[in-house]
Each structure stands twice: as C-alpha cells, then as structure tokens.
Amino acid sequence: MGVKGKPDIIAIIKQKRLQWYGHVKRMPEERIPKLIMEWIPWDRRKRGRPRKTWMEGVQAAITTRNLEPDQWTNREEWRLVSGRR
C-alpha cells in the first residue's frame, strides 16, 4: 500500500502524546487543559475491565523510553527524548 519506510502510526501517536503531556505540564496551574489533566473524577466506573486512561498511556510511554518523571521541565531535552527534533 506504499507505506514502507514511513513511521509507524502507533509510534507517532505515542510521540505526540508525550509532546502534548510536556506542553500541558509546563502550563500555568490555572489553565483549563492542566486542570482537566490533573482532575480525578469521583464517580464510580461501570462493571467489567476498566479501560486504559490517557494518563496510563503517558506513563507507559515514559517508562518504555526510560524518561525521568520531571524531565518535561526542560523543553529542549523533552523534545529530543519525546521524538521531535
């Protein structure tokens, strides 16, 4: 289908997720995207296996790339390790 040599879509999604995470973490505390990212709902979930959350995906990407938890504070370093050059 002509996709040889192109980056994997899953890798691109993980890269963009890390970029957005770093972007939001550097925002001031009163910004709505940061408030939403750090918000914890108080309602219970439905029965069955819980779905993966966006934050669980971020944590998985951070651990697979061997990143430090506070490495997002340095923007230039975060760009290099999150995949954007």
C-alpha positions in Angstrom: 0.0 0.0 0.0 3.0 2.3 -0.3 3.8 2.7 3.5 7.2 1.1 3.5 9.8 3.3 5.1 7.1 5.5 6.7 6.9 5.8 10.5 4.6 3.5 12.4 1.3 5.3 13.3 1.4 3.9 16.8 4.9 5.4 17.3 3.6 8.8 16.0 0.7 8.7 18.4 3.0 7.9 21.4 5.3 10.7 20.3 2.5 13.3 20.0 1.1 12.1 23.4 4.4 12.8 25.1 4.7 16.2 23.3 1.3 17.2 24.5 2.0 16.0 28.0 5.1 18.1 28.2 3.3 21.1 26.8 0.4 20.9 29.3 2.8 20.2 32.3 4.6 23.4 31.5 1.4 25.5 31.5 0.4 27.7 34.5 -1.7 26.0 37.2 -4.9 27.9 36.4 -5.1 26.9 32.7 -8.1 24.7 31.8 -6.1 21.9 30.0 -3.9 21.5 33.0 -6.8 21.4 35.4 -8.5 18.8 33.3 -5.4 16.6 33.0 -4.9 16.6 36.8 -8.6 16.2 37.6 -9.7 13.0 39.2 -13.4 12.1 38.8 -15.3 11.0 41.9 -17.9 8.8 40.2 -17.6 5.1 40.1 -16.9 3.2 36.9 -19.1 0.6 35.3 -18.6 -3.1 35.9 -16.0 -5.0 33.9 -12.4 -4.4 32.9 -11.6 -0.7 33.2 -10.3 1.0 30.0 -6.9 2.4 29.9 -6.8 6.1 30.6 -4.8 8.7 28.7 -2.5 9.2 31.6 -1.8 5.5 31.8 -0.7 5.7 28.2 1.6 8.6 29.0 3.1 6.7 32.0 3.7 3.6 29.8 5.5 5.8 27.1 7.6 7.4 29.8 8.7 4.1 31.2 9.4 2.5 27.8 11.6 5.4 26.8 13.4 5.4 30.2 12.5 9.0 30.9 12.7 10.7 34.3 9.4 11.9 35.8 10.3 15.6 35.9 12.3 15.6 32.6 9.5 17.6 30.9 10.6 20.8 32.7 13.5 21.2 30.2 11.7 21.8 26.9 14.8 21.2 24.6 15.6 18.0 26.3 12.0 16.8 26.3 11.8 17.5 22.5 14.8 15.3 21.9 13.6 12.4 24.0 9.9 12.5 23.0 10.9 12.1 19.4 10.6 15.6 17.9 13.8 17.0 16.5 
